[in-house]
Amino acid sequence: MLNLSLEKVRDFMSFEEFWTRGDIHERVNTALKDAKLLDKKIEIEDLFPLDQYHARGIKATIDLADKVNFKRDSNIIDIGCGLGGPARYFAKKFDCNVYGIDITGAFIDIGNYFNKLTQVDHKVKLLKGDGEKLPYETEFFDGGLSQHVTMNIDNREQFFNEAFRVLKKGAIFGFSEHGLGTKGNPIFPLPWADSENMSFLKTPEFTTNLLKKIGFENIKVISTGEKYISGYDTLLKQGKPDEKPTLGIHVIGGETMLERSKNSMQSIIENRTYPFEIICNK
């Protein structure tokens, strides 16, 4: 039996409530109908504006995919998969099998629904679960990814230990996050947190040293701050609520998403946060 303290259960509940504010199922269904996506065969590309729920959206996913270059028919894990957008992209690009896991049940429900709509449910399997206690066999996966998840992870060592455990020797692991900058605390609220109680940012140096301690090798850190600023700037130029596209991250994140994105961009500009990618091997 999974043994969790009451405090940790409360943390999980608060994070799930944070990520699924309001009736997310109704918002998604309404957006799909308004975009007339239920009247035709849906391709994974049709959902990019909606299901790439992280900074820079599909552009960030493509950038990460170009760096990891997974093999055909390989088994890949996506830790903190959200709605499964990146998992579907990776499955199609590399013709691989992707296993996604996320603590937010509503994301998993919607993601598996999207898998069926796009007819990739035979290649992409999404499961509700804890990234700090992965329900998979040791050395099962040929590669792994995680996009913008670790900002909400207090116990980084446990998170990366689990990633290390389930990866095969030599497997490539790529992930992205907003790291801690050098000029004070970030400006809240942010896309991933209402306050510092939900945000656990670390410097690239901290994360690199932790990965080395666990046993990861060939660690490469790539700064993504300028790309993030450009991405946020594009998002903010979408304008007033009645000018927003039918599909977009506001469908998932609600009407406060523009304010949160503005704060995130300003935090990068002021070096309060430092976004980066890491590519490494087990």
Stockholm file with secondary structure:
# STOCKHOLM 1.0

chainA/1-282         MLNLSLEKVRDFMSFEEFWTRGDIHERVNTALKDAKLLDKKIEIEDLFPLDQYHARGIKATIDLADKVNFKRDSNIIDIGCGLGGPARYFAKKFDCNVYGIDITGAFIDIGNYFNKLTQVDHKVKLLKGDGEKLPYETEFFDGGLSQHVTMNIDNREQFFNEAFRVLKKGAIFGFSEHGLGTKGNPIFPLPWADSENMSFLKTPEFTTNLLKKIGFENIKVISTGEKYISGYDTLLKQGKPDEKPTLGIHVIGGETMLERSKNSMQSIIENRTYPFEIICNK
#=GR chainA/1-282 SS CCCCCHHHHHHHHHHHHHHTCSCHHHHHHHHHHHTTGGGSCCCGGGGHHHHCCSTTHHHHHHHHHHHHCCCTTCEEEEETCTTSHHHHHHHHHHTCEEEEEESCHHHHHHHHHHHHHTTCTTTEEEEECCTTSCCSCTTCEEEEEEESCGGGCSCHHHHHHHHHHHEEEEEEEEEEEEEECSSSSCCSSBTTBSSGGGCCCCCHHHHHHHHHHHTCEEEEEEECHHHHHHHHHHHHTTCSGGGSCSSSHHHHHCTTHHHHHHHHHHHHHTTSEEEEEEEEEC
#=GC SS_cons         CCCCCHHHHHHHHHHHHHHTCSCHHHHHHHHHHHTTGGGSCCCGGGGHHHHCCSTTHHHHHHHHHHHHCCCTTCEEEEETCTTSHHHHHHHHHHTCEEEEEESCHHHHHHHHHHHHHTTCTTTEEEEECCTTSCCSCTTCEEEEEEESCGGGCSCHHHHHHHHHHHEEEEEEEEEEEEEECSSSSCCSSBTTBSSGGGCCCCCHHHHHHHHHHHTCEEEEEEECHHHHHHHHHHHHTTCSGGGSCSSSHHHHHCTTHHHHHHHHHHHHHTTSEEEEEEEEEC
//
